[in-house]
Amino acid sequence: MFVTERALETLIKQQIARLQDPSLECAHLIYEELKKIVFQIQIPNLNRYEVLNAKIHEVRFSFLDPKIIDYG
């Protein structure tokens, strides 16, 4: 039995809508865990160079900035 394109499109849209919230929650949890990991990274030799250490920390967090992520 063949399903019309319109019916199939409707079913697909419903399934996407059902998966959207859990997917976004999962992505948020992953993002938060990555932030924790990045925060815990320590480079002992850089502790004496406060400005450099702060800049490296800033750059690490900028890689996780959700505003710069391209969702295609």
SEFIZA-3560 file (N, C-alpha, C; in Angstrom, 3 decimals):
REM SEFIZA-3560
<numar><xx>0.835</xx><yy>-1.171</yy><zz>0.000</zz><atom>N</atom></numar>
<numar><xx>0.000</xx><yy>0.000</yy><zz>0.000</zz><atom>CA</atom></numar>
<numar><xx>0.891</xx><yy>1.248</yy><zz>0.000</zz><atom>C</atom></numar>
<numar><xx>0.574</xx><yy>2.176</yy><zz>-0.841</zz><atom>N</atom></numar>
<numar><xx>1.335</xx><yy>3.410</yy><zz>-0.953</zz><atom>CA</atom></numar>
<numar><xx>0.663</xx><yy>4.515</yy><zz>-0.147</zz><atom>C</atom></numar>
<numar><xx>1.474</xx><yy>5.321</yy><zz>0.499</zz><atom>N</atom></numar>
<numar><xx>0.984</xx><yy>6.457</yy><zz>1.276</zz><atom>CA</atom></numar>
<numar><xx>1.218</xx><yy>7.711</yy><zz>0.439</zz><atom>C</atom></numar>
<numar><xx>0.244</xx><yy>8.588</yy><zz>0.453</zz><atom>N</atom></numar>
<numar><xx>0.400</xx><yy>9.816</yy><zz>-0.329</zz><atom>CA</atom></numar>
<numar><xx>1.539</xx><yy>10.652</yy><zz>0.257</zz><atom>C</atom></numar>
<numar><xx>2.103</xx><yy>11.473</yy><zz>-0.585</zz><atom>N</atom></numar>
<numar><xx>3.212</xx><yy>12.316</yy><zz>-0.161</zz><atom>CA</atom></numar>
<numar><xx>2.790</xx><yy>13.261</yy><zz>0.952</zz><atom>C</atom></numar>
<numar><xx>1.599</xx><yy>13.779</yy><zz>0.862</zz><atom>N</atom></numar>
<numar><xx>1.092</xx><yy>14.705</yy><zz>1.876</zz><atom>CA</atom></numar>
<numar><xx>0.928</xx><yy>14.011</yy><zz>3.227</zz><atom>C</atom></numar>
<numar><xx>0.402</xx><yy>12.796</yy><zz>3.217</zz><atom>N</atom></numar>
<numar><xx>0.230</xx><yy>12.048</yy><zz>4.468</zz><atom>CA</atom></numar>
<numar><xx>1.588</xx><yy>11.718</yy><zz>5.078</zz><atom>C</atom></numar>
<numar><xx>2.521</xx><yy>11.313</yy><zz>4.249</zz><atom>N</atom></numar>
<numar><xx>3.857</xx><yy>11.006</yy><zz>4.722</zz><atom>CA</atom></numar>
<numar><xx>4.530</xx><yy>12.253</yy><zz>5.307</zz><atom>C</atom></numar>
<numar><xx>4.371</xx><yy>13.360</yy><zz>4.637</zz><atom>N</atom></numar>
<numar><xx>4.937</xx><yy>14.623</yy><zz>5.120</zz><atom>CA</atom></numar>
<numar><xx>4.350</xx><yy>14.993</yy><zz>6.481</zz><atom>C</atom></numar>
<numar><xx>3.054</xx><yy>14.810</yy><zz>6.647</zz><atom>N</atom></numar>
<numar><xx>2.385</xx><yy>15.093</yy><zz>7.921</zz><atom>CA</atom></numar>
<numar><xx>2.922</xx><yy>14.195</yy><zz>9.024</zz><atom>C</atom></numar>
<numar><xx>3.070</xx><yy>12.914</yy><zz>8.736</zz><atom>N</atom></numar>
<numar><xx>3.610</xx><yy>11.979</yy><zz>9.729</zz><atom>CA</atom></numar>
<numar><xx>5.039</xx><yy>12.347</yy><zz>10.125</zz><atom>C</atom></numar>
<numar><xx>5.830</xx><yy>12.705</yy><zz>9.157</zz><atom>N</atom></numar>
<numar><xx>7.222</xx><yy>13.072</yy><zz>9.429</zz><atom>CA</atom></numar>
<numar><xx>7.276</xx><yy>14.334</yy><zz>10.292</zz><atom>C</atom></numar>
<numar><xx>6.460</xx><yy>15.323</yy><zz>9.971</zz><atom>N</atom></numar>
<numar><xx>6.435</xx><yy>16.558</yy><zz>10.764</zz><atom>CA</atom></numar>
<numar><xx>6.014</xx><yy>16.282</yy><zz>12.197</zz><atom>C</atom></numar>
<numar><xx>5.060</xx><yy>15.366</yy><zz>12.397</zz><atom>N</atom></numar>
<numar><xx>4.621</xx><yy>15.020</yy><zz>13.744</zz><atom>CA</atom></numar>
<numar><xx>5.749</xx><yy>14.347</yy><zz>14.531</zz><atom>C</atom></numar>
<numar><xx>6.471</xx><yy>13.448</yy><zz>13.869</zz><atom>N</atom></numar>
<numar><xx>7.564</xx><yy>12.757</yy><zz>14.541</zz><atom>CA</atom></numar>
<numar><xx>8.699</xx><yy>13.723</yy><zz>14.885</zz><atom>C</atom></numar>
<numar><xx>8.993</xx><yy>14.625</yy><zz>13.997</zz><atom>N</atom></numar>
<numar><xx>10.033</xx><yy>15.622</yy><zz>14.264</zz><atom>CA</atom></numar>
<numar><xx>9.626</xx><yy>16.488</yy><zz>15.453</zz><atom>C</atom></numar>
<numar><xx>8.370</xx><yy>16.889</yy><zz>15.495</zz><atom>N</atom></numar>
<numar><xx>7.871</xx><yy>17.707</yy><zz>16.599</zz><atom>CA</atom></numar>
<numar><xx>7.986</xx><yy>16.947</yy><zz>17.922</zz><atom>C</atom></numar>
<numar><xx>7.717</xx><yy>15.652</yy><zz>17.911</zz><atom>N</atom></numar>
<numar><xx>7.820</xx><yy>14.842</yy><zz>19.132</zz><atom>CA</atom></numar>
<numar><xx>9.266</xx><yy>14.709</yy><zz>19.603</zz><atom>C</atom></numar>
<numar><xx>10.196</xx><yy>14.694</yy><zz>18.670</zz><atom>N</atom></numar>
<numar><xx>11.601</xx><yy>14.504</yy><zz>19.021</zz><atom>CA</atom></numar>
<numar><xx>12.334</xx><yy>15.810</yy><zz>19.320</zz><atom>C</atom></numar>
<numar><xx>11.762</xx><yy>16.926</yy><zz>18.946</zz><atom>N</atom></numar>
<numar><xx>12.462</xx><yy>18.200</yy><zz>19.068</zz><atom>CA</atom></numar>
<numar><xx>12.818</xx><yy>18.542</yy><zz>20.517</zz><atom>C</atom></numar>
<numar><xx>11.870</xx><yy>18.505</yy><zz>21.437</zz><atom>N</atom></numar>
<numar><xx>12.164</xx><yy>18.874</yy><zz>22.825</zz><atom>CA</atom></numar>
<numar><xx>13.179</xx><yy>17.934</yy><zz>23.481</zz><atom>C</atom></numar>
<numar><xx>13.020</xx><yy>16.604</yy><zz>23.369</zz><atom>N</atom></numar>
<numar><xx>14.046</xx><yy>15.734</yy><zz>23.959</zz><atom>CA</atom></numar>
<numar><xx>15.428</xx><yy>15.934</yy><zz>23.332</zz><atom>C</atom></numar>
<numar><xx>15.470</xx><yy>16.209</yy><zz>22.041</zz><atom>N</atom></numar>
<numar><xx>16.754</xx><yy>16.431</yy><zz>21.370</zz><atom>CA</atom></numar>
<numar><xx>17.414</xx><yy>17.708</yy><zz>21.865</zz><atom>C</atom></numar>
<numar><xx>16.638</xx><yy>18.760</yy><zz>22.009</zz><atom>N</atom></numar>
<numar><xx>17.184</xx><yy>20.019</yy><zz>22.516</zz><atom>CA</atom></numar>
<numar><xx>17.654</xx><yy>19.879</yy><zz>23.959</zz><atom>C</atom></numar>
<numar><xx>16.914</xx><yy>19.139</yy><zz>24.766</zz><atom>N</atom></numar>
<numar><xx>17.323</xx><yy>18.900</yy><zz>26.151</zz><atom>CA</atom></numar>
<numar><xx>18.637</xx><yy>18.120</yy><zz>26.197</zz><atom>C</atom></numar>
<numar><xx>18.758</xx><yy>17.120</yy><zz>25.355</zz><atom>N</atom></numar>
<numar><xx>19.994</xx><yy>16.333</yy><zz>25.275</zz><atom>CA</atom></numar>
<numar><xx>21.161</xx><yy>17.217</yy><zz>24.863</zz><atom>C</atom></numar>
<numar><xx>20.964</xx><yy>18.046</yy><zz>23.874</zz><atom>N</atom></numar>
<numar><xx>22.022</xx><yy>18.951</yy><zz>23.419</zz><atom>CA</atom></numar>
<numar><xx>22.419</xx><yy>19.918</yy><zz>24.536</zz><atom>C</atom></numar>
<numar><xx>21.442</xx><yy>20.397</yy><zz>25.289</zz><atom>N</atom></numar>
<numar><xx>21.722</xx><yy>21.309</yy><zz>26.400</zz><atom>CA</atom></numar>
<numar><xx>22.550</xx><yy>20.604</yy><zz>27.480</zz><atom>C</atom></numar>
<numar><xx>22.199</xx><yy>19.370</yy><zz>27.803</zz><atom>N</atom></numar>
<numar><xx>22.945</xx><yy>18.618</yy><zz>28.811</zz><atom>CA</atom></numar>
<numar><xx>24.395</xx><yy>18.370</yy><zz>28.356</zz><atom>C</atom></numar>
<numar><xx>24.561</xx><yy>18.062</yy><zz>27.094</zz><atom>N</atom></numar>
<numar><xx>25.906</xx><yy>17.859</yy><zz>26.551</zz><atom>CA</atom></numar>
<numar><xx>26.701</xx><yy>19.155</yy><zz>26.619</zz><atom>C</atom></numar>
<numar><xx>26.078</xx><yy>20.259</yy><zz>26.263</zz><atom>N</atom></numar>
<numar><xx>26.730</xx><yy>21.568</yy><zz>26.310</zz><atom>CA</atom></numar>
<numar><xx>27.188</xx><yy>21.896</yy><zz>27.737</zz><atom>C</atom></numar>
<numar><xx>26.316</xx><yy>21.660</yy><zz>28.710</zz><atom>N</atom></numar>
<numar><xx>26.653</xx><yy>21.942</yy><zz>30.102</zz><atom>CA</atom></numar>
<numar><xx>27.807</xx><yy>21.051</yy><zz>30.578</zz><atom>C</atom></numar>
<numar><xx>27.812</xx><yy>19.800</yy><zz>30.170</zz><atom>N</atom></numar>
<numar><xx>28.897</xx><yy>18.895</yy><zz>30.554</zz><atom>CA</atom></numar>
<numar><xx>30.214</xx><yy>19.323</yy><zz>29.920</zz><atom>C</atom></numar>
<numar><xx>30.184</xx><yy>19.750</yy><zz>28.665</zz><atom>N</atom></numar>
<numar><xx>31.390</xx><yy>20.247</yy><zz>28.009</zz><atom>CA</atom></numar>
<numar><xx>31.930</xx><yy>21.492</yy><zz>28.711</zz><atom>C</atom></numar>
<numar><xx>31.030</xx><yy>22.370</yy><zz>29.143</zz><atom>N</atom></numar>
<numar><xx>31.464</xx><yy>23.558</yy><zz>29.878</zz><atom>CA</atom></numar>
<numar><xx>32.168</xx><yy>23.158</yy><zz>31.169</zz><atom>C</atom></numar>
<numar><xx>31.632</xx><yy>22.164</yy><zz>31.873</zz><atom>N</atom></numar>
<numar><xx>32.267</xx><yy>21.693</yy><zz>33.110</zz><atom>CA</atom></numar>
<numar><xx>33.659</xx><yy>21.141</yy><zz>32.827</zz><atom>C</atom></numar>
<numar><xx>33.771</xx><yy>20.353</yy><zz>31.769</zz><atom>N</atom></numar>
<numar><xx>35.066</xx><yy>19.761</yy><zz>31.420</zz><atom>CA</atom></numar>
<numar><xx>36.077</xx><yy>20.837</yy><zz>31.078</zz><atom>C</atom></numar>
<numar><xx>35.663</xx><yy>21.803</yy><zz>30.268</zz><atom>N</atom></numar>
<numar><xx>36.567</xx><yy>22.892</yy><zz>29.876</zz><atom>CA</atom></numar>
<numar><xx>36.988</xx><yy>23.695</yy><zz>31.099</zz><atom>C</atom></numar>
<numar><xx>36.075</xx><yy>23.925</yy><zz>32.012</zz><atom>N</atom></numar>
<numar><xx>36.385</xx><yy>24.690</yy><zz>33.213</zz><atom>CA</atom></numar>
<numar><xx>37.424</xx><yy>23.964</yy><zz>34.080</zz><atom>C</atom></numar>
<numar><xx>37.376</xx><yy>22.632</yy><zz>34.079</zz><atom>N</atom></numar>
<numar><xx>38.277</xx><yy>21.836</yy><zz>34.919</zz><atom>CA</atom></numar>
<numar><xx>39.674</xx><yy>21.669</yy><zz>34.322</zz><atom>C</atom></numar>
<numar><xx>39.852</xx><yy>21.990</yy><zz>33.053</zz><atom>N</atom></numar>
<numar><xx>41.166</xx><yy>21.841</yy><zz>32.432</zz><atom>CA</atom></numar>
<numar><xx>42.140</xx><yy>22.825</yy><zz>33.072</zz><atom>C</atom></numar>
<numar><xx>43.215</xx><yy>22.305</yy><zz>33.587</zz><atom>N</atom></numar>
<numar><xx>44.236</xx><yy>23.134</yy><zz>34.207</zz><atom>CA</atom></numar>
<numar><xx>45.582</xx><yy>22.867</yy><zz>33.536</zz><atom>C</atom></numar>
<numar><xx>46.303</xx><yy>23.914</yy><zz>33.268</zz><atom>N</atom></numar>
<numar><xx>47.656</xx><yy>23.800</yy><zz>32.724</zz><atom>CA</atom></numar>
<numar><xx>48.576</xx><yy>24.425</yy><zz>33.772</zz><atom>C</atom></numar>
<numar><xx>49.153</xx><yy>23.583</yy><zz>34.637</zz><atom>N</atom></numar>
<numar><xx>49.922</xx><yy>24.100</yy><zz>35.777</zz><atom>CA</atom></numar>
<numar><xx>51.025</xx><yy>25.088</yy><zz>35.398</zz><atom>C</atom></numar>
<numar><xx>51.704</xx><yy>24.887</yy><zz>34.292</zz><atom>N</atom></numar>
<numar><xx>52.796</xx><yy>25.774</yy><zz>33.911</zz><atom>CA</atom></numar>
<numar><xx>52.320</xx><yy>27.181</yy><zz>33.557</zz><atom>C</atom></numar>
<numar><xx>51.027</xx><yy>27.328</yy><zz>33.270</zz><atom>N</atom></numar>
<numar><xx>50.519</xx><yy>28.647</yy><zz>32.889</zz><atom>CA</atom></numar>
<numar><xx>50.028</xx><yy>29.461</yy><zz>34.084</zz><atom>C</atom></numar>
<numar><xx>49.989</xx><yy>28.870</yy><zz>35.249</zz><atom>N</atom></numar>
<numar><xx>49.483</xx><yy>29.591</yy><zz>36.423</zz><atom>CA</atom></numar>
<numar><xx>50.295</xx><yy>30.845</yy><zz>36.728</zz><atom>C</atom></numar>
<numar><xx>51.556</xx><yy>30.855</yy><zz>36.370</zz><atom>N</atom></numar>
<numar><xx>52.371</xx><yy>32.034</yy><zz>36.662</zz><atom>CA</atom></numar>
<numar><xx>52.152</xx><yy>33.160</yy><zz>35.653</zz><atom>C</atom></numar>
<numar><xx>51.484</xx><yy>32.865</yy><zz>34.537</zz><atom>N</atom></numar>
<numar><xx>51.166</xx><yy>33.878</yy><zz>33.519</zz><atom>CA</atom></numar>
<numar><xx>49.653</xx><yy>34.123</yy><zz>33.545</zz><atom>C</atom></numar>
<numar><xx>49.241</xx><yy>34.977</yy><zz>34.444</zz><atom>N</atom></numar>
<numar><xx>47.813</xx><yy>35.166</yy><zz>34.693</zz><atom>CA</atom></numar>
<numar><xx>47.041</xx><yy>35.640</yy><zz>33.464</zz><atom>C</atom></numar>
<numar><xx>47.589</xx><yy>36.612</yy><zz>32.761</zz><atom>N</atom></numar>
<numar><xx>46.891</xx><yy>37.170</yy><zz>31.595</zz><atom>CA</atom></numar>
<numar><xx>46.768</xx><yy>36.115</yy><zz>30.491</zz><atom>C</atom></numar>
<numar><xx>47.854</xx><yy>35.407</yy><zz>30.224</zz><atom>N</atom></numar>
<numar><xx>47.830</xx><yy>34.353</yy><zz>29.208</zz><atom>CA</atom></numar>
<numar><xx>46.859</xx><yy>33.247</yy><zz>29.606</zz><atom>C</atom></numar>
<numar><xx>46.900</xx><yy>32.860</yy><zz>30.860</zz><atom>N</atom></numar>
<numar><xx>46.004</xx><yy>31.805</yy><zz>31.344</zz><atom>CA</atom></numar>
<numar><xx>44.538</xx><yy>32.234</yy><zz>31.198</zz><atom>C</atom></numar>
<numar><xx>44.241</xx><yy>33.482</yy><zz>31.518</zz><atom>N</atom></numar>
<numar><xx>42.876</xx><yy>34.000</yy><zz>31.394</zz><atom>CA</atom></numar>
<numar><xx>42.438</xx><yy>34.023</yy><zz>29.925</zz><atom>C</atom></numar>
<numar><xx>43.349</xx><yy>34.409</yy><zz>29.050</zz><atom>N</atom></numar>
<numar><xx>43.015</xx><yy>34.463</yy><zz>27.615</zz><atom>CA</atom></numar>
<numar><xx>42.761</xx><yy>33.060</yy><zz>27.074</zz><atom>C</atom></numar>
<numar><xx>43.580</xx><yy>32.094</yy><zz>27.468</zz><atom>N</atom></numar>
<numar><xx>43.366</xx><yy>30.713</yy><zz>27.029</zz><atom>CA</atom></numar>
<numar><xx>42.024</xx><yy>30.203</yy><zz>27.532</zz><atom>C</atom></numar>
<numar><xx>41.706</xx><yy>30.521</yy><zz>28.772</zz><atom>N</atom></numar>
<numar><xx>40.408</xx><yy>30.132</yy><zz>29.337</zz><atom>CA</atom></numar>
<numar><xx>39.263</xx><yy>30.757</yy><zz>28.528</zz><atom>C</atom></numar>
<numar><xx>39.420</xx><yy>32.021</yy><zz>28.184</zz><atom>N</atom></numar>
<numar><xx>38.402</xx><yy>32.725</yy><zz>27.391</zz><atom>CA</atom></numar>
<numar><xx>38.223</xx><yy>32.071</yy><zz>26.015</zz><atom>C</atom></numar>
<numar><xx>39.325</xx><yy>31.716</yy><zz>25.387</zz><atom>N</atom></numar>
<numar><xx>39.265</xx><yy>31.091</yy><zz>24.062</zz><atom>CA</atom></numar>
<numar><xx>38.583</xx><yy>29.729</yy><zz>24.151</zz><atom>C</atom></numar>
<numar><xx>38.906</xx><yy>28.963</yy><zz>25.188</zz><atom>N</atom></numar>
<numar><xx>38.266</xx><yy>27.648</yy><zz>25.357</zz><atom>CA</atom></numar>
<numar><xx>36.748</xx><yy>27.801</yy><zz>25.430</zz><atom>C</atom></numar>
<numar><xx>36.291</xx><yy>28.758</yy><zz>26.226</zz><atom>N</atom></numar>
<numar><xx>34.848</xx><yy>28.948</yy><zz>26.349</zz><atom>CA</atom></numar>
<numar><xx>34.225</xx><yy>29.509</yy><zz>25.069</zz><atom>C</atom></numar>
<numar><xx>34.989</xx><yy>30.285</yy><zz>24.314</zz><atom>N</atom></numar>
<numar><xx>34.430</xx><yy>30.836</yy><zz>23.077</zz><atom>CA</atom></numar>
<numar><xx>34.126</xx><yy>29.727</yy><zz>22.067</zz><atom>C</atom></numar>
<numar><xx>34.871</xx><yy>28.621</yy><zz>22.134</zz><atom>N</atom></numar>
<numar><xx>34.587</xx><yy>27.494</yy><zz>21.244</zz><atom>CA</atom></numar>
<numar><xx>33.245</xx><yy>26.850</yy><zz>21.562</zz><atom>C</atom></numar>
<numar><xx>32.779</xx><yy>27.019</yy><zz>22.781</zz><atom>N</atom></numar>
<numar><xx>31.493</xx><yy>26.439</yy><zz>23.175</zz><atom>CA</atom></numar>
<numar><xx>30.345</xx><yy>27.435</yy><zz>23.105</zz><atom>C</atom></numar>
<numar><xx>30.622</xx><yy>28.640</yy><zz>22.650</zz><atom>N</atom></numar>
<numar><xx>29.597</xx><yy>29.674</yy><zz>22.593</zz><atom>CA</atom></numar>
<numar><xx>28.502</xx><yy>29.280</yy><zz>21.603</zz><atom>C</atom></numar>
<numar><xx>27.268</xx><yy>29.092</yy><zz>22.070</zz><atom>N</atom></numar>
<numar><xx>26.195</xx><yy>28.651</yy><zz>21.168</zz><atom>CA</atom></numar>
<numar><xx>25.830</xx><yy>29.665</yy><zz>20.089</zz><atom>C</atom></numar>
<numar><xx>26.218</xx><yy>30.931</yy><zz>20.252</zz><atom>N</atom></numar>
<numar><xx>25.887</xx><yy>31.938</yy><zz>19.249</zz><atom>CA</atom></numar>
<numar><xx>26.693</xx><yy>31.757</yy><zz>17.973</zz><atom>C</atom></numar>
<numar><xx>27.845</xx><yy>31.069</yy><zz>18.056</zz><atom>N</atom></numar>
<numar><xx>28.674</xx><yy>30.927</yy><zz>16.875</zz><atom>CA</atom></numar>
<numar><xx>28.501</xx><yy>29.567</yy><zz>16.188</zz><atom>C</atom></numar>
<numar><xx>27.601</xx><yy>28.742</yy><zz>16.718</zz><atom>N</atom></numar>
<numar><xx>27.368</xx><yy>27.424</yy><zz>16.118</zz><atom>CA</atom></numar>
<numar><xx>26.496</xx><yy>27.593</yy><zz>14.886</zz><atom>C</atom></numar>
<numar><xx>26.899</xx><yy>27.007</yy><zz>13.775</zz><atom>N</atom></numar>
<numar><xx>26.143</xx><yy>27.058</yy><zz>12.529</zz><atom>CA</atom></numar>
<numar><xx>25.263</xx><yy>25.824</yy><zz>12.434</zz><atom>C</atom></numar>
<numar><xx>23.956</xx><yy>26.008</yy><zz>12.512</zz><atom>N</atom></numar>
<numar><xx>23.030</xx><yy>24.883</yy><zz>12.452</zz><atom>CA</atom></numar>
<numar><xx>22.621</xx><yy>24.534</yy><zz>11.031</zz><atom>C</atom></numar>
<numar><xx>23.352</xx><yy>25.061</yy><zz>10.072</zz><atom>N</atom></numar>
<numar><xx>23.156</xx><yy>24.688</yy><zz>8.688</zz><atom>CA</atom></numar>
<numar><xx>21.989</xx><yy>25.343</yy><zz>8.061</zz><atom>C</atom></numar>
//
